[in-house]
Structure formats: C-alpha cells, structure tokens
Amino acid sequence: MDIIINSLYSNKDVFLRELISNASDALDKIRFLALSNSKLLGEGDQAKLEIRVRANKEAGTLEIRDTGLGMTREDLIKNLGTIAKSGTNAFLKKAAEAKDTSNLIGQFGVGFYSAYLVADKVTVTSKHNDDKQYVWESGAEQTFTIFEDTDGEQLGRGTRLTLHMKDDGEDYLDEKKLENLIKKYSQFIDFPIYLETTEEVEVEVKDDDAKESETDDETEADPKKETEVESEVESEDEKSGEETDDDDIKVEDGDAKDARDEPKKTTETQKVWTRLNENKPIWTRDPNEITKEEYDAFYETVGKMPGAPLAHTHFKGEGDVEFKSILYIPSKPPLELYSGEQQEEKDAIKLYVRRVLVTDNFENALLPRYLAFIVGIVDSDDIPINVSREMLQESKIMNVIKRKLVRKALEMIKGIMKKDDEEPEAEEESDESSDEKTNEKKAKPYIQFWNKFGKSIKLGVIEDSANRARLAKLLRFRTSKTDNKDPNDWASLDQYMERMKEDQDQIYYHSGADLESVKDSPFLEKLIKKGYEVLYLTQAIDEHMITQLLDYEGTKFMSISKDNFKFGEKDQKEEKEKNKALKKMYKPLTKFLKKKLGDKVSKVRLSNRLSDTVCVLASDQYGYSARMEIIMRAQAFADPDSFGYMTPKSKIMELNAHHPITKEMLRLVESGEDDERAAELGHLVYDTALVASGYLMRDSDYKSYADRMYKWIGESVGVDPSAPIVEEYPEEEKADSEEEKADSEEEKSDGDANLKEASSSSADPASEDHSEDSSEDHDEL
C-alpha cells in the first residue's frame, strides 16, 4: 500500500483535492437519485448538499464531512477495502444505462488512498439511507476494521473522514494552508465548501450596574423622569448648604453619560464556518448570459490580477475533443515576461477536468512561449490523465486543444485590432494648442496592446512558422511616413503596401539603437527624397524577426544598408544611367582606395543612395547589418567563431560622387602630387563612415584613428603635427611664487593679530557676562 500511494502521487497537496472530489461525487450521486425520489434528500439540514472541512490541532486530526449518498457496510468493504475499486465507476456504468450525463471525476478508485500521504490512520464514518451508520478504520496496513457506530454523532446521511495526521503532515492543520489548497484545486466544485476558521470578535461585558444603566437610559428617554432627577440633586445641594457650580455639574453629568454610552468590550475567539468557493464556474454557462462584470470578477480570480483585462474570449471546442475555455489578455504584462529570466510555465492556463484543477504546471505548455502572457482556464471531460491526475499524457487530443487555443488567442488579439478601425477619428481643431492635444492623445486599444505585448508577437513570428502569416498582420511599425509624436500613428504592413510606389517591389527597412539614430542615418537620404517609405526597427528582436519573415504576401523585405539594395524599377534605371559616366571618371579613386585600405574593404564604388553624406559602409547581402553585429557581439556567451562568417571585417565602401571631399580625393589621386595625403584622407573618410554607418571599430584601429584625427586637426589650425614636443615653463613663474609667498605671510600676520584681539576681548568682564548669558540661553534652549 505504501509503495502504491507514493508511486501514484508526487505532491502531498493533492490529497485534499482527491478527498473533496470524492465528497463532491457523493453529493452528485444523491442529487441524481433525488431527481426521481425527492424523499431521499430528507428534510432540514440533512437536505443541504455541502462539504465541511475542520482541523483540530489539539487532537492532530482533519475532518472532511459531506452530506452525500453515504456508504452501506457492503460499500465500505468493497470500495475502501479493495484498492482501485471505484464506487463512482460502477455508478457511472449504471447511470450510462439510464442515459445520464452527470460528470464524476473519481473513476480510478484510488483517490481515497491519497489520504495516507499525510495520515497514518484514517477513520471513515458513513450513513446510507438504506443502512445503519458504520465506521471503517485502517492504518494503511493489510487489515481494516469495520463496526456499527452506535455511540458517535449520528450523521443522518453522508460521510465523515477523519485523518489522524503524521508528524510531517501537521502543517496541513493550518487554516490558511487549508484555505489556499481548497481555493486552488476545488474552488469551482458545484457544492458549497465550508472551512471552520477562527475569528477574533468584540463582545460587550455585562457588569453589576447593567440595571442602573438601563434605568439611566429610561431617564434620558423620558423628560419627566429627567426633571425629577435634577430636582432631587438640587434639593440635596440645598440641604448640604454648599454652593453648586452649574458648569461643574454639566461636566460631571457628561462624564457619567459617556461612561454609560460606551460599554466595556473585550475580544473573544470564536469558531465560524467560512465558505471558500463563492466563485462559480462561469465557463459552463452561455456567454450571452454572462455580464462584463462577471467576466472581470472571474479574471481577478483566475489571473490573480486586479482591474479589467484588455480582452477576453469564451468558447467551446468541438470535434475530435470537446472542451470549454475562457482566455484573457491582461491589462499589463507580468513582471518576469521580458526580464530574460528562465520561468516555469505556471499559472498561465489552468487545466480542469470536470471543474477540478488537474494542473497549472506543464512540461509542454498549452500555449506557446510567445503567448505566455495570456491567462485563463481549460475544462474538458476528454483529456487523458494518469491515475493520480497529476500528469497529462501526450496524445492527439492534447495537440488538438493546443492548436485551437492558439487560434482563438490570435482571434482575440485580432478583435482588439478591429476596435481601432471602429473608433471614429477625432475632429481636427485649428487652435494653437492642437499640437499639445495631439501629444496628450490617448493610444487606441490595439496600440495599447502593442506597446505592452508587441515583443511577444515578434517572438511568435520567429518561433511559430504555422501561424507566421496571421502574426504578420498584427505587426506595427514606426516608419519614415508616420508621425512619431502621435501615439496612434503606427503602420501595419497592409498600410505600408497601400502606400508603396507603383514600381516598388521591396519593403524597405533600417535598424538602429533608437528612433533618432535610425532617422538620422545616411542610408535614408535619397530614399526619403524619392518618396519611399522605410520601416524603423529599434528593438533588438526586430531584425531577427524580419529575417525569419522573409516576405509579406509575396513582397520581399530589403535592408537599405545591405549590398543588394536597389530602388524601384524606374528610379533604379535612372540612377544607373546617371552613374554610368561617373563610374569611369572615378575609377582611379576607387582603385586607389581599395589598394590603400586593404582588407578593410571588399569593394569601393560610387553610391546611388547618398545625397548629403560623403561615404557609407554597406554590409554583405547575406551578412549581419551593423545593428545585428553589435547585438551578437554583446551576448554574454557569444562565440565569435560561430557567427564570424556573418560579420566579415571587410565592408563595402560607397562614395558620394558629388561631395566636395570626394572630388578633392579624386584630384589628389589624379594629380599624383601627394599620394600619402590622399591615402590619409581615404583612411579618415573610411573610419568616419564606419562610425556613421553604425559599426563598432576594431580595438586595434582606435589608436591609428586617433593619431590620424589629431594630425588633421593640427593641420586645420596651422600646427605642424610632426613638430617635436618640448616642455617649456614661463620665466615669470618663480616671481609669481615669491609674490604668493609674501601674500601668504601677510595673511598669517593679520590672522595672529586678530587672534590676540579675540583673546583680550574674552578677558574683558563684560565679555565674560555676555558669555555667561549665552551659556544660560544655550542651556534653556
């Protein structure tokens, strides 16, 4: 028995779930039978269908009492004396013959034995309508005892389990622990579950003057009696011959009145029955009958989060498997969602079987990682579980449930997106404060969702290839044509496609550390002038997501910083025609720079994407961009050898043929008058372009770059950078030091004179008196 119990259950907490489920089954049975014979329920308290749990720390016992069907002597022997003999299973077979649809969970016949996880002896007292009250008792040994109960409390009908707890099971007698376990596993049981709890209450203390206080109350209530009392007081005062102060009398009467109005109170400990399962399993009801307030209240129960959710969906899965589910999108992400810490898949989706919690900790989660922020429940009668109901079996049914949950979750997110389209646009105002109002404009529902959970959608694009097309429609971007000050001005890929130029066959994007750095990138110069729209990627996950997405509805994505960049067909042809003659003209310069820069560049060519900047460095078509290169190198456990082929040190150097500096380099090369100067200028342009293009400079290049820069700075201000450095000191420095020394001696002599004057004043009697006064004042203070 001990081996069986400990092999079935890995978590002791589930014993309470099992025993309460058995009690619920017993209540279901009597309710079903009472449909054809109402007399079986009895009358008064006996007719109430409920479960009560009581802990007795002094006796070391835990009681679980139900008013269900109860068991006869024969039932006790068969169901409890035989392992895996389930009374519920037999009942279901009979009910099936009667075409009953009642759902009972205890079909394995081993749930009762989970009690021995925490108890070394179990006493079962049961009363069936067709038999006497009997007691079954066993210590999980090879024998059990059964006898008629004639002396104990008569149950009327039902069963009471008394668990005699082990030493290591006494913590389950704590009221708070019991309450948490019941609410976790059994809060949606159909029948009321009560727990006996201890409460501190205030009670009034009755003293010997109770009658007098009642008389005083009557006097205050009756003006006539009050007058009589006052006259008696006056006559007594007259007899004593003492004068009476009216004010004193009022104060004394007021004190007496306060004493009467405030009775003495003390605190007492009382035992009360507290219902723990007030929340109803609303997923079993018709969604049209449930109010928003009920959904929000249920969200607080399931999600353990205050406030209202952003959205919810309530549906029933049918087909290969039947289940009911409610899913919620929280109003804000969990703290650990984007923290990068490894978290267990826990508490997101709770799995119920016939309204009893089976698990909320999955080895293979019901929802994928990118939807981990969604909370809710799934309840099914068809889920395959093992005997202990602690582990799920991998099966086709579980995969079907997972697919349907993902689809419904994405539909729920899409529903939020549709709300943005339904909301009417606010009318534009022409007053001066319109810009301020635009800045203060509240984000639309889907933009609120995107700001909180956008990273999760991007992660889904990377990981969920089956739903990649659906997730792509949920993406939002800041672009070169959106107003970055407007919280609602984000572009979807559909909107981008609508705004594309006629001959444009690529979706352009550029990545950077933040919005400003992307907007100021030299790669955008000619694209913006020609009216193309560019997606701004500013999060670390963005570019990795785009490389997985590849295209959107057949239109490919193109990085504007890569080697394969090109404009739309018309503009590309125009640029090619313009640069045809320039290529030949600048061939001496491009050839010269390739030779002087060596392995720093793989190509040197004229650029068709620059209008204002001298030079940019593009990356290879299949290599990392500057932003991705920085991200990969920043990984804590990054191995440069593993992605070295994606980050070649040789870049593609593109020159702006129309820039004065480029023209000057060409003149120097063609004249041949100063190759060294032309080479230095080429190196300086390359290093500056490296930084402007977003790349990190190699550590070995910083020194040469700094030397080269200082040299050009010196020449620009008319200083010979090759002149030797001579340490020189001004001749007047010594004279200045002597003057400073004389000044300091003079200050010292003035200080000594002031000190003597202070000493003489302190010896003066008047000064002493003043000092004493000050001392007295100080003491008083």
N, C-alpha and C positions, 0 to 999 in steps of 0.2 A: 504493500500500500504506500509506504513512504517513498519508494522508488518511483511509482506511478505518479504520485502527486507532484514530486519535484521535477519530473521529466516533462510534465504537461505544462507547468506554469513557471515562467521565469521572473515574474513580478508579483510580489505578495499582495500589492494593492488590489489586484483584480478579484480577490476573494469576495469583497463586499459587492462588487458588480454582479458576480455569479449568484450570490445568495439573494440579492434583491431581484434579479431577473427570475429566479425560481419562484419567489414570492409573487411577482407580477404574473407569472404563468398560472399560479394557483388562483389568483383573482380573476384572470381571464376565463378560466375553466368554469368557475361558479357563475360568472356573468353570462357565459354562453348557455349554460344549463338553465339559468333563471329565465331565459327568453321563452322557454316552453313551460316553465313551472316557477312562478314568482315566489311561491311559498318557500323555496329553498334558501332564499336570502334571509328569511327571518324578519324580525322587527327591531326597531330602535337602533342602538349602537351596533348590534350584530349585523344589521343590513348595510352598514357603511363598508365600502370596499377601500381599504387603505393599508399602508405599511408603516410600522413604527420601529424605530431603532433607539436602543437605550444602552448606555455604557455605565458600568458600575466599577469604578476604580478600586473601591474598598474590597469588593469580592473578586476583582480581576476577571469580570465576565462582560460579554457583549451579547445583547439580545436583539433578535430580529423577528418581529411579530407581524403576521398578516391575517386578514380575515377571509382568506380564500377558501378553496374547496376542502382543504384538510385531507388527511390520510387515515384510512382504516388500519387495523392491526396487520392485515394481509399486505396493504400497500407499503407500510413501513418496512416489512420484511423484504418484499420484492424490490422496492425502489431504493431503499437505503442500505439494505443488507447485501445487495448484489451490485458489484461495480459495473458501470455502463448500462444499467437497466433503467431506461428513461420512462417515467410515467407520462411525460409530455409527448414523447414519440408515440406511445400507444394511444394516447388521447387524440393525437393528430390523425392517426390512421382511422379511428372511429369517426372523427369529425369529417374526414375526407369522404367517407361513405355517405355521410349526411350532407355532402356538398357545402361544408363550412369553409369560410375564407379567413378564419382567425389566424393571426400570426403569432406563433410562440417560438421563443428562441432556444429553450432548453431541450434540445433534441439529442444530445450526446449522452446524457445520463451521468456525467462526471462533474458537473458544476458544483454539486453539493460537497464534494470531497476537497474542493479548494479551501474549505474552512480549516482543514488540517495544516495549511500553510502557516497559520498563526495560532492555532489552538491545539492543545494536547488531548482535549476531550470535548465532545460535542453532545449536548442533550437536546433531543427533539421532542417537544410536546405537541400532539396534534389531535384534533377533534373533527371527525367527519359526520355529516348529518345522519349517515346510516350506521354509525358505530359509536362506541364509547370513547372516552378520552384516554389515549395511551402515551407512554413515554418510551422513546428509543434512545439508547445511550451507548457510546462506544469511544474508545481511545485510539482509533485507527489501528487496532490490532486485529487478530484473526477472529475475534468474537465480538458480539454486541449483546446488550441486554434490552429486553422489552417487557413492559408490565403496564397494567391498568393504573391510571392516575386517579386516585380517589381522594387524596388529601390536598393536592395542589389547587391552584387557582383554575377555575373552570373557564375555558376559552369560549364556550358557546359554539364556535366554528372557526376553523383556521389552524395555523401552525405557529409555534414559537420555537426558534432556535436559540439555544444558549451556548455560547462559545466560551470555554474555560481557557483563557489565553496563556500562551507560553511566555516565558520571561522576556524573550526578544520580540514578543508581539504586543506588549503592554502599551506601546506608543499608539496603537490603534484604538485605545480607550480615550484618547484626547478628543474633545468635542470638535475643535477646529479642524483636526485632520479628518475626522469622520465627515464633517460638513463638506470639506473640499473634495473628498473622494466621491461622495454621493452626487454632488453638483457636476463633477467631471464626467462620471460614467452613466449616471442614471437620472439626470435632470429632466429627460423627456419621456420618462415612464408615464403611462396613461393614468396611473392611480396616485393619489397623494402619498408622499413620503414625509413622515414626521421624524424629527430627531429631538430627543429630550436634551434640553440645554439649560444652563444655569444663568440666572439673571439677578442682578442687584437692583432691588426696588426700594423706594422710600415708603415708609409706613408711619402713621401718626401714633404717638404714645399716649395712652389714656392714663390720667392720674386721678388722685382722690378728689380733685377740685372740679371734676367734669360737670357735676351737678351745679356747682356755683357758677361755672362759666355759662351753662345753659340758662340759668336764672338771669345772669347779666345780659345775655343775648336777648332774652324776652323783654328785659327792662329797656334796652336800647330800642327794641322794635316798638314798644308801647310808650308813647309820650307821657301818658298819665302816670305810669309807674316811675318814669324817669323823674318827673316833677316831685313825686313823693320821696324819692331817694335824696334828691337835692335838698328838700326841706328838712329831712332828718339830719343831714350833715350840718345845715345852718343852725339848727336848734342845739346840737351838741357843742358847736363852737360857742354859742351864746352862753351855755352852761359853764363852759370852762373859763369864760371871761377873757379869752385871748382874741386878739385881732387876727383876722384871716386875710391873707393876700390873694386876691382873685386870680392873679397870674399864676401863683404857686399852685392853686387848686387845679387850674386848667392843665398845667404841665403834669401834675400827679395823675389826673384823670386820663390824660393822653397816654402816659406810660402804661397804665393799667389796661387801657383799651388795646394798645399794641400787643401786650402780653396775651390778651385773650384772642386777638386775631391771628397770632402766629403760634399754632400748636406745635409742640415738640415733635420732631421727626427723627427717625433712625433708619439705617439701611438693613435690609434682610436679604438673605439668599433664598431664591425660590426656584423650583424646577418647573419649566414650562415646555410644552410641545411646540416646536417650530417647524413649519412646512418649508421644505427645501426646493421643491420642484414646481414653483409657480409658473415658470416659463412653459408654454405649450409648443409642441412640435408643429409649427405653422406650415412646414413644408408638406404636411399631409392634407392641407386644405386647398381649396380652389383659389388660385391667385387673384381672381376677380373679387373675392370676398375679403381680402386682406388689405388693410389700410396702410398708408405710408408710415404712420406712427408705429404700427405693429412690426413692420419690416425693420425700422430703425431700432426699435427696442430689442429685436432679435439679433441685430447686428452687434449691439453692445454686449449681448450675452455670448455670442459665438466668437467675435473678434476681440473681445476684451479691450475695446477702444471706445472712448466717449464720442459723442457727436453723431452726425449723419454721414453715411457713406456717399461717395461720388455717384455711384450707380449700383444697381443690383439686377440679378436675373433669377427667375424662379421657373423651373421647367421640369418636365418629366421625360426621361429617356425610355424609349420603347423599341421593340425589335428583338435582337438577339438577347438583350438583357433589359430588364425593367428596373429603373431606379428614379428617385426624386432628389432634386438638388436645389439649393439656394446658394448663389455666389455673390460676393460683394467686392467692390473696389473701394479701399479705404480712402478717407479724405486726405491722408498724408502717409508717406512710406514708413515702414518700420525703421527703427534707428540703425539696425545692422544690415539693411538691404544693400546699400552701396558702400559699406565700410571696408569690404575686402576680406573680412574675417570668415573663416570656414564655419558655417552654421548648419545645424541639423535641420532636416526637412520636418519641422514640427509645428503643430498648431495652425498650419495654414488651412488645410482641408481636413475636417474630422469625418471619419467614416463610421456610419452607424449601420447596424443590422437590426432591423425591426425596432428602431428607436433606442437601441442600446449601443453606446460607444464601443467600437471594437478597437480602433487605434487612431492616434493622431501623429504617429511617428513612423514614417515609411522609409524603407530602404530604397524603393523606387517610387518617387512621389507621384501622386495622381495628376499633378500639373507640372510642366517643365520648369526649369530654373528661372526662365525669364518671366514667368507668371507667378513667381513665389509671393508676390505682394497680395494676391487675391486670397480672401478668406471665405469660408463657407462650410457647408456640410453636404455629404452624400449619404443617402439611405437606400439600401437595397435588400431584397429578400433572396437575391440570386447570387450574391458574392460568395465565392468558395473560400472558406476559412478552415483552419485546422481545429482540432478538438478543443484546444484551450481558448480559441477565438482571439489569440494574440497576434498571429501572423497570417498574412494573406498568401494565397497560393498564386503563383504566376500562371495565368491562363488567358485564353482568348477573351473571356468575359472582362477581365481587368483592362485589357488593351482597348476593348470597345468603349468602356467607360472613360478611359483617359482621352481617347480621340474626341468623344462627344463633349467632354468638359472643356477641352481646348477650343473647340469650335464655338461653343456657347460663350466662353470667356471673350473671344475675339469679336463675336457679335455684340456683346455688351459694350466693349470699347468702341466699336463702330457706332453704336447707338448714341454714345456721348458726342461723337464727331458730328452726327446728323443734327444734334441740338444747336451747334454753331450755325449751321445753314438755315435753321428755322428761325433764329433770333433776328429781328429786324435791325437794320443798321440805324444808328443814332443820327439825327439830323445835324448837318454841319452848321456851326454858328460862326458869324463873321466878326465877333467882338475880339478885342485884343487878348483876352485870356483863353482863346481857343487852344493855343499850344499847351498851356498849363493843364487844361481839361483833358487833352489827348494823353499827356503823361500820366494823369491820375485815372485814366480809363481802366476799368476792371477787365481782367482777362476773361475770355469766353470759357465755357465749361471744358471744351476739349483742350484748349491751351493750358488751362489749369492742370488738367490731367497730364499733358505733355511735359510741363515744367517739373512735375513730380516723378513721373514714371517713364519719361522718354528714353532713358538709358536702357530700360528693360525691353522696350520694343526693338531697339537697335540690337540688343543681345539676341532677341528672338530671330532677327534677320540672319544673324551669323549662325545660330545653332539649329533652327527649325527649318530645314530645307522644304519640308512638305507644306508649310504654311507661309513660305517666304513671299509669295505674290500677295497674299492677304495683308501681311505685315507691312509690305512696302507702301501700301495705300494709307497706312496710319502714320507714316513718317512726316515730320515737319522740319523746315529749314529756314534759317535766315539767309537771304540772298542779296545780290547787288541791286535788286529792284524792290526790296521790302524796306519799310520804314522801321529802323531798329529802335526808335523811340516809342513806337506803338506796340503795346503788349500783345495785341491781337494780329499783328501783321506778320504771319508766318506763311511760308509757301509749301504746299503739298507738291508731290511730283506731278500730279494731274494739272495743277495750276501752272507749273513750270512748262509742261508740254504745250499748254494752250498759248503761252507767251513766246514760244520758240520762233525764230525767224524761219521763213519759208524753206530755205535751202539748208537749214541747220540739221544735222543728223547725229549730233552728240549732245549729251548732258554734261556741261562743264562744272567742275568743282575745284576748290582750292582749300587746303588745310593750314591751320596755324594755331598758335597757343591761345589766342583770344580774337575777338571780333575786330579790334582795331588793327592788329598786326596783319590779319588777312586782307582787310580793306585797303591797307597801305602797301600791299605787296606790288612790286614792279611787274609781276606776271599779268596783272589785270589791266594794265594801262590801255592797250589797244583794243582789248575785248570790250571794255566799257565804252570806249569812243565809238565802236562799231555797233553798239546796242545789244550785245549779247548778255544774257543773264548767267551769273555764276553762283553755285551753291557754296555757302561758307561752312566749312567743317571746323569746329573749335573744340570738340571733346576728343579725348584720347581714343575712344572706341569708334569714332566716325569713319575714319579712312579704312579701318579694318572691315567695317560693315560694308562699305561701298565695294571693296574688292571681292566680297562674297556675293553681293547682289548682282554685279556684272552689268546688268541692263534692266531697263524698266519698260515693259511692254514692247520689247524689241529694239528700243533705243539705248545704245551703249553709253556708259559713263566715261568721261575723259578728264584726266588731271591736266590742268593748264600748266603745270610745272614739269611735265614729262617730255621726253624726246619726241614722241609721236604726235604732239599737239598740232592741230590744224583748225582753221576757221571753217565756216560753211563753204559750200562749193564755189559760190560766186566770189566771196571775199578771198578765199584761198587762191583762186586763179588770178585775181587782181594783184595780190601780194607777190605771187610768183613772177608775174610779168614785171613788176616794179624792181624786184631784186635781181633780175636776170643780168642786167648790165653791172649792177653794184658788186655782184659776186666776183666777176672778173677783175673789177677795179680794186677790190680789197684782198685779192688772193695773196699778194706779197705779205700783207699784215697777218692774215690768218695762218699762213705757213710759218712766218717768223715766230708768232706766239706759241704755236704748237711745239716748235723746236725748243724755245726758251723755257716754257712751263713744264715740259717733260711729261712725267706720269701723272701730273696733277689734272690734266685734261685728256679726254679721249678724242674730242673734236673741238675745233674752233671754227665758228661760222657766223654769218650775219643772221640777225634775229628778225622775225616778222611779227613779234608780239610786243616790242618795245616802242615807246614814243618819247619818253622823257628821260629814262634811265640809261646810263652808259652801257651796262652789262648785266646779265643774269647767268646763273649756272643751272642748267636743267639736269634732271636725273634720267637714267636709262628707262626705257618704256616698261621693262619688267622689274625694275629695281624699286627700292623704297624711296618715297619722297623725303624731303628734308625733315618734315614733322615726324614721319614714321621712323626715320633713322634715330632721331633724338629719343623717341618713346622706347624703342627697342634697346638702345644703349642704357637707358635709365632703369631697366628691370634689375631687381635685386640679385636674381640668379641667372642673369643673361650670360650666354656663352657666345662671344663674338664670332667664334668659328662656325657656329650653327647657322648664322644669317649673314656671314661675311660676303657671300656671293650676291646678296641683295643690296649691299651698301658699298659698292666699289669706290675707291678713293678718287678715281678718275671721273671728272664731271664733264659735261658738255658746255662749253663756253660760247655764249651768244652775245654778239656785239651790236650796238645800235649804230648803224652806218651814218646816221645823220647827226650824231652828237659831236660837239667840238673836240672833246678829248679823243674820241676815236679817230677823227680826222687828223689830229696832231700826231697820234701814234703812227698813222699811215705815212705822214710827211717825214717823220724821223726815219722810218724804215726805208722809204723810197730814196731819201737823200743819202742814206748811209753815213751821215756825218757823226752820229753818236749812237751806236748800237747798244752800248751799255745803258744809256739813259732810256732808250726805248724799251729795253728789257726790264729795267726797274719800274718803269711806268706800267708795263704789262703785268708784272707781279703785283703791283699795288692795286690795279684795277681788279685783278682776279681775287685777291684777298678781301677787298671791299665788297665785291659781288657775292662772295661766299657767305659773308655775314648778312648782307641784304636779302639773299635768297633763303635764309633760314637755317643754313647748315652750321655745324659746330666745326671750328678749326682744330686741326690736329695739334696735340701738345707741342710737338717738335717745331711747329710753324709759328708759334706765338712770338718767339724771340726775333726771328728774322722779319716778321711783320712789324714788330715794334721798332726795330732798328731802321727799317725802310721808311716807316712813317715819320720818325724823328728827323731823318735826313731830309725828307721833302718839306717838313715844317720849317727846318732851318733855312733851306734854300728860299722858301716863300717869304721869309722875313729878312733875307740878306745876310744870313750867317753861314760861314763855311763849316759844314758838318764834319769835315776831316781835320779841322784845326785842333791842335793838342790842347788838353785840359790843363790849365795852370792854376795852382792855388795861390790867390792873391789876397792880401789883407790891407785895408786902408791905413795910411800912416798916422792919421789923427786918432786912431783907436786908443793909443797909450794916453794921450792928453785927455781924452774923454774919461778914461778910467780914473785919472788923478782928480779931475773935477768931481766925479761921482763920489770919490773917497772923501774929499773935502766937505761935500754936501752932507754926507752921512755923519761925519764928525760933528758938524754944526748942529744937526738934528739931535745928536746924542747929548750935547751940552745943554740944549734947550730942554730936553727931557729931564736931565738931572736937576735943573733949576726949578722946574715945575714940581718935581718930587719933593724938594726941600720946602717949597712954599706950602705944599699939601701937609707936610709934617708939622710945620709951625702952626698952621690953622687948626690941626687936630689937637694941639696942646692948649689952645685957647679955651677958657672956661665956657664961653658962650657956645663954642663948638661942641664941648662935652655935653652941655644941656640939650643941645639940638640932637646929639647922638642918642642921649637917653630917651628923648621924646620919640625919636624914630624907632628906638628899640621897643618902647611901650606900644607904639602904634603897630609895630610888627607883631608883638605878642597878641594884641587884640585881634589883629587880622587873622 
